[in-house]
Amino acid sequence: MTWKKIFELFGRRIRIKKNDESWQSENFYAFVSPLRYKNKMYLEDKRVPIGIGDMSYYLYLGPAEHDLTVLNEDEYMLFTDSESFFITRAERIYVSDSVSYIWAVLKRVKEEEQ
């Protein structure tokens, strides 16, 4: 079974949109889950007590066909049916010489930021 098929079966519906609304991707499927840091790992140098996570950061695993690494993070956002995200970091994950899937860290957009 391919990653793309796994994302289609178990992932959330996603679309990429340019901030000026001049372009939007077709819907596709990817995994988007909250990052829960529990052991002295910090984002933005913000310290949190062990066991308490900042629920505004999310792990993204998505199909290689939607390469977030080539997008300017200031110009594009990801959308699910209920949430919006900024792309904070993205990397291609390779198997042999080909891209298998895209790994990224997303930051959830709060209502007042939209």
ABEGO torsion letter per residue (X at the ends): XBAAAAAAAABBBBBBBBAAGABBBBBBBBBBBBBBBABGBBBGGBBBBBGBBBAABBBBBBBAABBAAABBAAABBBBBAABBBBBABBBBBBBEABBABBBBBBBBBBAAAX
